[in-house]
Amino acid sequence: MTKNLIDPDLLAIMQCPDCGGELSERAEPPALVCADCGLQYPVRDGIPVMLVDEATKATES
């Protein structure tokens, strides 16, 4: 069983702040990834950093 980074009910209502797309979790490194624009938002100490300036493209490591 995998542990969720974010409560599933909260994740269901969250959107990408850049394009409004749906977000999904990525375990390593912890992040929320936008299915539409490909930005990934880091999750630090269990808290998603939903700032476009902190986001990177999902293809970047």
Buried (B, 14 or more C-beta within 10 A) or exposed (E): EEEEBBEEEEBEEBEBBBEEBEBEBBEEEBBBBBEEBBBBBBBEEEEBEBEEEEBEEBEEE
